């Protein structure tokens, strides 16, 4: 009986290990980012969740170095590009469009590397009024490079404490599928993403919508992560409803006890609660994954961002929902016309 109970205990321990790894890793990255964060640093905890989500494995040394190097190249390239060309919009806009299309099209970069690349190029042209483009670009470059390195270090520590079983095999099926997409599919996907994102990018540049930078970032990331179809739209809508409700509760609690230690404890408890749902075998686990990502992004923004942002929790949630509805609507329109053209070609 003792051997039997011991076997059950080890089995349960293995089961909850990824949940603790997810919760502790997310909390450490959020804590470090809050303590040492700079401009736009609230996106680091949000993006770092990709290293801890179900199906991911600890990045090897070569992968980690390549990732940080790619982020560094992206950040410095964006800095130089924006400083040189931002004041010449007739040249800047076409070049930026080509760069973004190339990032959307290529399969030589991982999805997370693409997202860092895009954010470095898109966030830089929208400085705050009291900052020039050079200072803003340097601030973002520093944040992204240090943030990516910090994320990798924390993930390594967490995986060392909560390692995967030795017989686990990394999932390469998804990456292989992405790399094997045809040229026509890659062009279509790149064009679709460009149709969704570029109008918003141009609006942010021309109108300097500094206070709405969150919606720009979310639209780009959401478009990159979303497959066209009603199922993905349903997941994002339900997930953001869960995340919005949780964010409101979380925010009101930290307003009652405005202490950093309480914030960290509350975030860890929330992460642990969500991770038990995220790593479950139930179909609604994807809703909770989206919900916790939403909570992390908004809470990071209002906690690390400006003082005014902390008083606009409802605006942040509204921005997220606007981004979701916009992306789903445009992608559904594109998908509708694609299916219509396929039917017409088949009929002919």
C-alpha positions as CSV (number, residue, x, y, z in Angstrom):
1,X,0.0,0.0,0.0
2,X,2.8,2.4,0.8
3,X,4.4,1.7,-2.6
4,X,1.1,2.3,-4.2
5,X,0.5,5.6,-2.5
6,X,4.1,6.7,-3.2
7,X,3.5,6.0,-6.9
8,X,0.3,8.1,-6.9
9,X,2.1,10.9,-5.1
10,X,4.8,11.0,-7.7
11,X,2.2,10.9,-10.5
12,X,0.3,13.9,-9.1
13,X,3.6,15.7,-8.6
14,X,4.5,15.2,-12.2
15,X,1.0,16.4,-13.2
16,X,1.1,19.7,-11.3
17,X,4.8,20.5,-12.1
18,X,4.0,22.4,-15.3
19,X,1.3,24.4,-13.5
20,X,3.8,25.6,-10.8
21,X,6.4,26.2,-13.4
22,X,3.9,28.4,-15.3
23,X,2.8,30.3,-12.3
24,X,6.2,30.9,-10.7
25,X,7.9,31.8,-14.0
26,X,5.2,34.3,-14.9
27,X,5.3,35.8,-11.5
28,X,9.1,36.2,-11.4
29,X,9.2,37.8,-14.9
30,X,6.3,40.2,-13.9
31,X,8.1,41.1,-10.6
32,X,11.5,41.7,-12.3
33,X,9.8,43.7,-15.0
34,X,7.9,45.9,-12.6
35,X,11.0,46.5,-10.5
36,X,13.4,47.4,-13.4
37,X,11.0,48.1,-16.3
38,X,11.4,50.8,-18.8
39,X,9.3,52.1,-21.7
40,X,6.9,49.5,-23.1
41,X,8.2,46.9,-20.7
42,X,4.7,45.7,-19.9
43,X,4.8,43.5,-23.0
44,X,7.6,41.4,-21.7
45,X,5.6,39.4,-19.1
46,X,2.8,39.0,-21.7
47,X,5.2,37.6,-24.4
48,X,7.1,35.5,-21.9
49,X,4.1,33.4,-21.3
50,X,4.8,31.7,-24.6
51,X,7.9,30.1,-23.1
52,X,5.8,28.5,-20.3
53,X,2.6,27.5,-22.1
54,X,1.5,23.9,-22.7
55,X,3.5,22.1,-25.4
56,X,6.6,24.3,-25.0
57,X,10.0,23.0,-23.9
58,X,13.0,24.6,-22.3
59,X,15.0,26.6,-24.9
60,X,18.4,25.1,-25.4
61,X,21.5,27.3,-25.2
62,X,21.8,27.8,-29.0
63,X,18.1,28.6,-29.3
64,X,18.3,31.1,-26.4
65,X,21.4,32.9,-27.8
66,X,19.7,33.0,-31.3
67,X,16.5,34.4,-29.8
68,X,18.3,37.2,-27.8
69,X,20.5,37.9,-30.9
70,X,17.4,38.2,-33.1
71,X,15.7,40.6,-30.7
72,X,18.9,42.7,-30.5
73,X,19.2,42.9,-34.3
74,X,15.6,43.8,-34.6
75,X,15.8,46.5,-32.0
76,X,19.0,48.1,-33.4
77,X,17.6,47.9,-36.9
78,X,14.4,49.6,-35.9
79,X,16.4,52.3,-34.0
80,X,18.5,53.1,-37.0
81,X,15.6,52.9,-39.5
82,X,13.3,55.2,-37.5
83,X,16.0,57.7,-36.7
84,X,17.0,58.0,-40.3
85,X,13.7,57.9,-42.1
86,X,10.9,58.8,-39.7
87,X,11.0,62.5,-40.7
88,X,10.6,61.6,-44.4
89,X,7.2,59.9,-44.4
90,X,7.0,59.6,-48.2
91,X,10.0,57.3,-48.0
92,X,9.3,55.9,-44.5
93,X,5.8,54.5,-45.1
94,X,6.7,52.4,-48.2
95,X,9.8,51.1,-46.6
96,X,8.0,50.2,-43.4
97,X,5.3,48.4,-45.3
98,X,7.9,46.3,-47.2
99,X,9.7,45.5,-44.0
100,X,6.5,44.4,-42.2
101,X,5.4,42.3,-45.2
102,X,8.8,40.6,-45.3
103,X,8.5,39.7,-41.6
104,X,5.0,38.4,-42.1
105,X,6.1,36.3,-45.2
106,X,9.3,34.7,-43.9
107,X,9.4,31.3,-42.2
108,X,13.1,31.6,-41.2
109,X,12.0,33.3,-37.9
110,X,10.1,31.8,-35.0
111,X,6.7,33.3,-34.2
112,X,8.0,34.9,-31.0
113,X,11.0,36.3,-32.8
114,X,8.6,37.8,-35.5
115,X,6.5,39.4,-32.8
116,X,9.5,41.0,-31.2
117,X,10.7,42.2,-34.6
118,X,7.4,43.7,-35.4
119,X,6.9,45.4,-32.0
120,X,10.4,47.0,-32.3
121,X,9.5,48.5,-35.6
122,X,5.9,49.5,-34.8
123,X,6.2,50.9,-31.3
124,X,9.2,53.2,-32.1
125,X,7.3,55.6,-34.4
126,X,4.8,56.5,-31.6
127,X,6.9,58.4,-29.0
128,X,5.3,60.3,-26.2
129,X,5.1,64.1,-26.6
130,X,8.0,64.8,-24.3
131,X,10.4,62.5,-26.1
132,X,12.0,62.7,-29.5
133,X,12.2,59.7,-31.8
134,X,15.8,59.0,-31.0
135,X,15.3,58.8,-27.2
136,X,12.2,56.8,-27.6
137,X,13.9,54.3,-29.9
138,X,16.8,53.9,-27.5
139,X,14.4,53.3,-24.6
140,X,12.5,50.6,-26.5
141,X,15.6,49.0,-27.8
142,X,17.0,48.7,-24.2
143,X,13.7,47.3,-22.9
144,X,13.3,44.7,-25.6
145,X,16.9,43.4,-25.4
146,X,17.0,43.3,-21.6
147,X,13.5,41.9,-21.4
148,X,14.2,39.0,-23.8
149,X,17.4,38.1,-21.9
150,X,15.6,38.3,-18.6
151,X,12.8,36.0,-19.9
152,X,15.3,33.4,-21.0
153,X,17.2,33.4,-17.7
154,X,14.0,33.1,-15.7
155,X,12.7,30.3,-17.9
156,X,16.0,28.4,-17.5
157,X,15.9,28.7,-13.7
158,X,12.2,27.6,-13.6
159,X,12.9,24.6,-15.8
160,X,15.8,23.7,-13.6
161,X,13.5,23.6,-10.6
162,X,10.6,22.0,-12.4
163,X,12.2,19.9,-15.2
164,X,10.2,17.9,-17.7
165,X,10.3,14.1,-17.6
166,X,13.3,12.7,-19.3
167,X,11.1,10.7,-21.7
168,X,9.3,13.8,-23.0
169,X,9.8,14.6,-26.6
170,X,9.6,18.2,-28.0
171,X,6.7,18.9,-30.2
172,X,8.1,19.7,-33.7
173,X,5.0,18.9,-35.6
174,X,3.7,22.5,-35.6
175,X,6.9,24.0,-36.7
176,X,7.4,21.5,-39.4
177,X,3.9,22.3,-40.6
178,X,4.6,26.1,-40.7
179,X,7.9,25.5,-42.6
180,X,6.2,23.3,-45.2
181,X,3.5,25.9,-46.2
182,X,3.5,26.6,-49.9
183,X,4.6,30.0,-51.3
184,X,1.1,30.9,-52.3
185,X,-0.1,30.2,-48.7
186,X,2.7,32.3,-47.3
187,X,1.9,35.2,-49.7
188,X,-1.8,35.0,-48.8
189,X,-1.1,35.0,-45.1
190,X,1.3,37.9,-45.4
191,X,-1.2,39.9,-47.5
192,X,-4.0,39.1,-45.0
193,X,-2.0,40.2,-42.0
194,X,-0.9,43.3,-43.8
195,X,-4.5,44.2,-44.7
196,X,-5.4,43.9,-41.0
197,X,-2.4,45.7,-39.5
198,X,-1.1,48.4,-41.9
199,X,-4.2,50.7,-41.8
200,X,-3.9,50.8,-38.0
201,X,-0.2,51.3,-38.1
202,X,-0.6,54.3,-40.5
203,X,-3.3,55.8,-38.3
204,X,-1.1,55.6,-35.2
205,X,1.8,57.2,-37.1
206,X,-0.2,60.0,-38.6
207,X,-2.4,60.8,-35.6
208,X,0.2,60.0,-32.9
209,X,-2.2,57.9,-30.8
210,X,0.3,57.5,-28.0
211,X,-2.3,56.7,-25.3
212,X,-3.6,53.7,-27.4
213,X,-0.3,51.9,-28.0
214,X,-1.8,48.9,-26.2
215,X,-4.4,48.4,-28.9
216,X,-1.7,48.6,-31.7
217,X,0.4,45.9,-30.0
218,X,-2.5,43.7,-29.3
219,X,-3.8,43.9,-32.9
220,X,-0.5,42.9,-34.3
221,X,0.1,40.1,-31.9
222,X,-3.5,38.9,-32.1
223,X,-3.3,38.8,-35.9
224,X,-0.1,36.9,-35.9
225,X,-1.5,34.3,-33.5
226,X,-5.0,33.9,-35.0
227,X,-6.1,31.5,-37.7
228,X,-9.0,32.7,-39.8
229,X,-12.3,31.2,-38.7
230,X,-15.2,31.5,-36.3
231,X,-13.6,29.0,-33.8
232,X,-10.6,31.1,-33.2
233,X,-12.8,34.2,-32.9
234,X,-15.0,32.4,-30.3
235,X,-11.9,31.5,-28.3
236,X,-10.5,35.0,-28.3
237,X,-13.9,36.6,-27.4
238,X,-14.6,34.2,-24.5
239,X,-11.0,34.3,-23.3
240,X,-11.0,38.1,-23.2
241,X,-14.3,38.1,-21.3
242,X,-12.7,35.8,-18.7
243,X,-9.6,37.9,-18.7
244,X,-11.5,41.2,-18.4
245,X,-13.5,40.0,-15.4
246,X,-10.4,38.7,-13.7
247,X,-8.5,41.9,-14.4
248,X,-11.3,44.1,-12.8
249,X,-11.2,41.9,-9.7
250,X,-7.4,41.9,-9.6
251,X,-7.2,45.7,-10.1
252,X,-9.7,46.5,-7.3
253,X,-7.9,44.2,-4.9
254,X,-4.5,45.9,-5.5
255,X,-6.2,49.3,-5.1
256,X,-7.4,48.2,-1.6
257,X,-3.9,47.0,-0.7
258,X,-1.4,49.0,-2.8
259,X,1.7,47.1,-1.8
260,X,4.2,45.5,-4.2
261,X,4.4,42.4,-2.0
262,X,0.6,42.0,-2.2
263,X,0.7,42.5,-5.9
264,X,3.2,39.7,-6.4
265,X,1.3,37.4,-4.1
266,X,-2.0,38.1,-5.8
267,X,-0.5,37.7,-9.2
268,X,1.1,34.4,-8.2
269,X,-2.3,33.1,-6.8
270,X,-4.1,34.2,-10.0
271,X,-1.4,32.6,-12.2
272,X,-1.7,29.3,-10.2
273,X,-5.5,29.4,-10.4
274,X,-5.4,30.0,-14.2
275,X,-2.6,27.4,-14.8
276,X,-4.7,24.7,-13.2
277,X,-7.3,25.4,-16.0
278,X,-4.7,26.0,-18.8
279,X,-3.0,22.7,-18.3
280,X,-6.2,20.7,-17.9
281,X,-7.4,18.4,-20.6
282,X,-10.7,20.2,-20.9
283,X,-11.7,22.0,-24.1
284,X,-12.2,25.3,-22.3
285,X,-8.5,25.5,-21.4
286,X,-7.8,27.7,-24.4
287,X,-10.2,30.3,-23.0
288,X,-8.2,30.5,-19.7
289,X,-4.9,30.7,-21.6
290,X,-6.2,33.8,-23.5
291,X,-7.8,35.2,-20.4
292,X,-4.6,35.1,-18.4
293,X,-2.6,36.6,-21.2
294,X,-5.1,39.5,-21.4
295,X,-4.9,40.0,-17.6
296,X,-1.1,40.0,-17.7
297,X,-1.0,42.5,-20.5
298,X,-3.5,45.0,-19.0
299,X,-2.2,44.7,-15.4
300,X,1.4,45.1,-16.6
301,X,0.4,48.2,-18.5
302,X,-1.4,49.9,-15.7
303,X,1.2,48.9,-13.1
304,X,4.3,49.6,-15.1
305,X,2.9,52.4,-17.3
306,X,2.0,55.9,-16.6
307,X,0.0,57.2,-13.6
308,X,-2.9,58.1,-15.9
309,X,-3.0,54.5,-17.2
310,X,-3.7,53.2,-13.7
311,X,-7.0,55.1,-13.6
312,X,-8.2,53.7,-17.0
313,X,-8.7,50.0,-16.4
314,X,-12.0,50.0,-18.2
315,X,-10.4,51.8,-21.2
316,X,-7.7,49.2,-21.4
317,X,-10.3,46.4,-21.4
318,X,-12.3,48.2,-24.0
319,X,-9.2,48.6,-26.2
320,X,-8.6,44.8,-26.0
321,X,-12.1,44.1,-27.1
322,X,-12.0,46.6,-29.9
323,X,-8.8,44.9,-31.1
324,X,-10.4,41.5,-31.0
325,X,-13.5,42.5,-32.8
326,X,-11.6,44.5,-35.5
327,X,-9.2,41.6,-36.2
328,X,-11.9,38.9,-36.3
329,X,-14.1,41.1,-38.6
330,X,-11.4,41.9,-41.1
331,X,-10.1,38.3,-41.2
332,X,-13.7,37.0,-41.6
333,X,-14.2,39.3,-44.6
334,X,-10.9,38.2,-46.2
335,X,-11.8,34.6,-45.6
336,X,-15.3,35.1,-47.1
337,X,-13.9,36.5,-50.3
338,X,-11.2,33.8,-50.5
339,X,-13.9,31.1,-50.2
340,X,-16.0,32.9,-52.8
341,X,-13.2,33.1,-55.3
342,X,-12.4,29.4,-54.8
343,X,-16.1,28.5,-55.5
344,X,-16.1,30.6,-58.6
345,X,-12.9,29.0,-59.9
346,X,-14.3,25.6,-59.2
347,X,-17.5,26.4,-61.0
348,X,-15.7,27.7,-64.0
